[in-house]
Amino acid sequence: MIVALLFLAAALRISVPYVLAALGSSISERGGVICMALEGIMLMGALAYTLGAYFTGNAWAGIGCALLAGLLTAWLHAEATVRFRADQITTGLGINLLAAGLTRFVLVQVFHSSSNSPRVVGLPELPLGALAKLPAVGALLASPLFIATVALVVLVQLLLFLAAALRISVPYVLSALGSSISERGGVICMALEGIMLMGALAYTLGAYFTGNAWAGIGCALLAGLLTAWLHAEATVRFRADQITTGLGINLLAAGLTRFVLVQVFHSSSNSPRVVGLPELPLGPLAKLPAVGALLASPLFVATVALVVLVQLVLFRTVFGLRLRAIGERPEAAATLGLSVKAYRFAGVLLCGALASLGGAWLASEQHSFTDGMTGGRGYIALAAMIVGKWNPVGAAAACLLFGAAEALQITLQGSAFPSELLQALPYMVTMLALAGFIGRAVAPRADGTPYDPEEA
């Protein structure tokens, strides 16, 4: 047991520089830059720590010097590779050679030795009391740099998980917002899945034939509006059952998208690669680790803005007040001169526009259309809207929960968890959330009920 503890402590202690360097490399490469200069940066940091600690007698001054040296060396790599677009591997290797020569030169000039410096102070131990006296691992737990390394690993992993959850949540949020508007007017938009699928295919066709992502967005919106109009015609004008109609449209969309895929791209599985949406010009913000690419996505920013906008429209405008009144008591609204049919049509069409953007996001992120690529997201968005109690902000929060479940599924892939259980995880979370919230969520009074003016 003691031997195992000693081995574990030694392995953890030895791993610290590897982990810190690997974390830095992960962040850099997530932003698209291969940091081949890691060796040189570590060497410069080690020398800078030694110089700082030697001349001040303070280990924390050494840490400050090491950080400064690391930042300057990394800045040199960034200037060459990002600003002047030099080859990243060649530049990194060059910086490594520069660091090897420079550190030896400084060693000779300052310490008059070509091999090593005099002894310097190490970092002080954390005041952990009895914990610091534990055999094998006590000294490790009392090391501030070891604790900082563990904290950084957790922080970076949380940032990456949060970014993944937010990215995955976008199509859910857009569809749930649309469903909130439609159901507040009294129409259950069970056709969300089909609208998203049609939007994804339309985006792909538009982007493929024009080479322009914004043309793809326009095509997606048009396809979403047409599909939503079909649902509104059947349910509002002809008073067909809303759930049955929605399911029928979903089946129609599944068949139609596959037919178009075969006829246009001669494939029953996927389309060729198409352009994605261009990034917003955010400068250094776009290079932030984990979340930079997300903040630079125009559709992600639009989704955040739409959550606020839809909340304000539904609860702070005349249109929202009238739509909610029609969703609660359409007969009373009609006696005040409001057109129930027009407002319900408007609600369903807005739902179609928003859900189609969710489909466009999927196609833009994947850079292609894949048969059945929505994968039940429309139904999950409906569940999120119910969990959020027909409130746009609540629905968006519920979508984050489902997005986090899907992100967890992706994170755990390749682990010891059974793959079948992982694939079912988002749907299990959906069922559990509905089981917990459905009894306490009160739908609009006339939700799902066709309005017949002759019976009013």
Buried (B, 14 or more C-beta within 10 A) or exposed (E): EEEEEEEEBEEBBEEBBEBBBEBBBBBBEBBEBBBBBBBBBBBBBBBBBBBBBBEBEBBBBBBBBBBBBBBEBBEBBBEBBBEEEBEBEEBBBBBBEBBBEBBBEBBEEBBEEEEEBEEBBEBEEBEBEEEBEBEBBBBBBBBBEBBBBEEBBEEBBEBBBBBBBBBBBBBBBBBBBBBBBBBBBBBBBBBBBBBBBBBBBBBBBBBBEBEBBBBBBBBBBBBBBBBBBBBBBBBBEEEBBBEEBBBBBBEBBBEBBBEBBEEBBEBEEBBEEBBBBEEBEBEEEBBBBBBBBBBBBBBBBBBBEBBEEBBEBBBEEEEBEBBBBBBBBBBEBBEEEBEBBEBBBBBBBBBBBBBBBBBBBBBBBBBBBBBEBBBEBBBBBBBBBBBBBBBBBBBBBBBBBBBBBBBBBBBBEEEEEEEEEBEEBBBEBBEEBBEEBEEEBEBBEBBBBBBEEEEE
